[in-house]
Amino acid sequence: MFGKKKSETSGMTPDQVYSLIKSAFDNADLKYGEDADRKIIHTGFMGDDLPIRMNIIVEKLAIRILCQLDFKSSPDNYSKVAWELNCINKTLSFGAFYLDPDDGYVMFEDAFPYREAQISEGFIIAFCKMMADTVDSHDGDLKKIAESVPRSRSNEPMFG
């Protein structure tokens, strides 16, 4: 559509990207776990407020990074949390927060299409740091909103 059709094998392969991520983490002395069969790296960092769990998933065409925030939202607060996430998302240049309505966890996700790129260890570390910094700058306030208990009018003496 946008010019000459390129072969599916141009750029880096998923195996090369996965090896590069492991090498970047090893050289930066970062601890991680892995699911080599599914090409997933699990790691975590301590933010200012809460721990940040990160999964780095190497797919056929992109690196996906998912950060699960360290709290669950009460179903009563889903609309308030979703609205706050929407307000945050419109300020972000990269990635997005979302609320999983099945379990109440708030996630942050971003991806980088590597098929036509030659990425480096420095890029991997910078990309992960950017993700962790973004989560860290919002997780404390989001937790307060997500876990707040709405006041019930029936519990107030005036309405009892």
N, C-alpha and C positions, 0 to 999 in steps of 0.2 A: 504494500500500500504506500509506504513512504520511501520507496526506492528499491534498490536491488535486494532480492531475497537472500538472507544469509543462512548458512547451514546451522542446524540445531546444536552442533558441537563447538561453535566458536566461543571464545572466552574460556573461563575457568569451569571445570567440572565440579559437581557436588562433592566428590571425594577430595579434590584439591582444596576447595573452600573449607571443608570440615577439618582437614589436616592443618590448614593455615590458622584456623580459629584455635585449635588445640595448641599449636606452636606459640601463638600470640599469648595465650593464657599462661603457658609454661614459662615463657621468657619474661613475663610480667610477674611471675610468682603468685598467680591467682589460683585459688583452689577451685576445683570443679569436679562434677561427676559427669558421666556420659552414658548415653544409650547409642552405641556405635551403629547398631543395626538400623536405627531410625534417624541417625545423624542429628542427635540432640545433645547439646551441652547444657548442664544444669549448674548454676552458680548463684551466689548471693553476696550482698553487701549490706553493711549497716549504714542506714541513712541517719539524718539528724534526729528523726522521730521514731522511725520504725525500720525493721529489716526489709530489704528489697530482694525478693526472689526473682531470678531471671532464667528463662529458658531460651536458648538460641537454637533455632531449628533451620537446618540447611535443606532447602527444597530444591527442586529441579532447576528453577530459574531465579530464586531469591533466598536471601537470609531473612528469616522472620525472628523477631525478638519479642517475647511476651514477658511482662512483669506482672505478677499477681501481687496486689497490695495486701498487706498483713492485717486485714479486717474484713468482716462481712457486713453488708447493709441489712438492716431490718426491713422486711417487706413493706412495712408501714412508711418507710423512708425512700422507697424506690423512685418515686416521682421527683422528690427533692434532690436526691443524689444524681439522677439522670439529668435534671436541669443544670445542676452545678457542673457536671461533666461537660455538658454542651457549652456552657460559658467558658470553661477552661479550654476546650478543644479549639474554639474559634481563635484563641490567642497563640496556638502552637504552630510552629513552622513544620514540624515533623511529628508523626505519630498521633495516636488518639487514645483517650481513656474511654472505657465502656463498662457498663454494668451488666453482668450475666444474670438474667432474671431467673435462671434455674437454681442458682445457689447463692446469689447475693454478693459474690465477690466482684471487686472492682479490678479491672485489668488495664494495663497500658500496652499498646502494641505498635510496632513499626516494622517496616521491611525495606530491604535494599535489593534491587534487581542487579545481580552480578553477572549475568550471562555475557554481556559485552564489556565487562570491566575487569581490570587487573587490580584486585584489591590487595592491601598490604596488612601486615600485623598491626602497624600503627593505626590504620583505618579501623580495624576491628576493635581495638582498645578504645579509640575515640568514640566510635559509634555506641559501644556499650556504656561508656562514661556519660555520653549525652543522654541516653535512655535513663540511667540511674539518677542523674541530676534532675531530669524532668519529673520523674516519679517523686524524688525526695522533696522537691519544691512544693508539691501539692498533697502528699499523702497524709500529713498531720491534720490539715484542715478538712480533708475529705473524710477522714475517720470520725472526726467530731460530728459531722453532718450525718454520716451513715449510721452511726451508733446512737444518735440522740433519740430519746424516747418522746414521742409526741404527747403533749399534755392531754389528758382525758378530762373533759368537762365534768364527768360524773364523780371524779375524785376531788373536786373542789367543794369546800364547805357551802359556798353560796348556791350550788346547784344540787346538793345532796338531798 
